[in-house]
Every structure is written in C-alpha cells, then in structure tokens.
Amino acid sequence: ELFFDYQCPVCKQFEGLYGSALTTLAASGDIELHYRTMNVLDANLGNDASVRAALAATCADTVGQYSAFHNEIFAEQPATEGAGYADTALRDSMPAAVGITGADLTSFQSCFDTQATKAFVTTMGDLGVQDMQSVAKQVATPTMFVNGKNLPIGDLGNPADLLSVITQHA
C-alpha cells in the first residue's frame, strides 16, 4: 500500500524514482499494489487541491485511465507547494494530455463537475489517516505498508532492488 498526497513534493520525488518500478512489479504479478490517496495537506496548506486532484484521479479511473492520470497529476504538480491545481488543468488539460477523449471525456468531466467520487475520496483519506496512525504511529506521505507493516521509505534504496526489499519486509 502506498499512501501519498498529490500536493506532496516528496511524493512527487518518490513517484519519479519508484513509480515505474512499482507499476512494473504490479503488472508482472510480483506485488499487489494499492494506492491510498490522502488529502492531509489540504488543511496544512489552506486549500482543497489534494481532494480535487484525488477526485480527478478517481474520475479518470471510471474511464480506465487512472495510472496515466495519476502520473500526469504528479508531472503537473505546481513548483510552489500549496499553489494547488487549477480546475481547468484537472478537468481539461490533464485529461487531454493522457488521451481521454470523446464519450470518455464527457463522462470524466461530468464525474469531476458533479464531484461524483468525492465521498469515496474523503472516506479513503480518513481511513488512510486511521491506518497510518495505527501502524506507522504518524501521518506522513509518502508512506508504504507491506502486508500491513510499515516499510520505511529510507529502506527502499535502488529501484532495481525494490522487489528484494519488499520481499524482505513482507
């Protein structure tokens, strides 16, 4: 389980370093990867950009484009922490960048505009906080659990050795 917040600069760095290796391991069946989207930075930064980005990602999932959209959100993360994401970027330019078009775009935008997945996003964020507090004893992103146990991010090392490190912590 990978706990992250779309506004978290360290999460973006983590994704850049380990994201491809994790998705490759998941695609090959070597690991089961669960993304746990958090929105803890909204309160700290005084905005709702984490929730809106997570909302857009879950709407992208409804049209089969979660992974590409997830990557695009991090690619487009504002350089200044707390600047947030513009709705036009989340609703229009990011879907275009990942190839969401036609009926899928209409469906995605309707989902985003009506906040159809907001209850899911906020519930998952709240549950993520509870899980992190019970296992890691703190709420911080990124955080990784393997079989319900905290795997310290600092233990990951080289992305090429990721499977070995995950296996050792399993």
HELIX and SHEET records of a PDB file:
HELIX    1   1 PRO A    9  SER A   28  1                                  20    
HELIX    2   2 LEU A   41  LEU A   45  1                                   5    
HELIX    3   3 ALA A   49  THR A   62  1                                  14    
HELIX    4   4 TYR A   66  ALA A   75  1                                  10    
HELIX    5   5 ASP A   87  THR A   88  1                                   2    
HELIX    6   6 ALA A   89  SER A   93  3                                   5    
HELIX    7   7 MET A   94  ALA A   97  1                                   4    
HELIX    8   8 GLY A  102  THR A  114  1                                  13    
HELIX    9   9 LYS A  118  VAL A  135  1                                  18    
HELIX   10  10 ILE A  153  ASP A  155  5                                   3    
HELIX   11  11 PRO A  159  ASP A  161  5                                   3    
HELIX   12  12 LEU A  162  HIS A  169  1                                   8    
SHEET    1   A 4 TYR A  35  MET A  38  0                                        
SHEET    2   A 4 LEU A   2  ASP A   5  1                                        
SHEET    3   A 4 THR A 143  VAL A 146 -1                                        
SHEET    4   A 4 LYS A 149  LEU A 151 -1                                        
END                                                                             
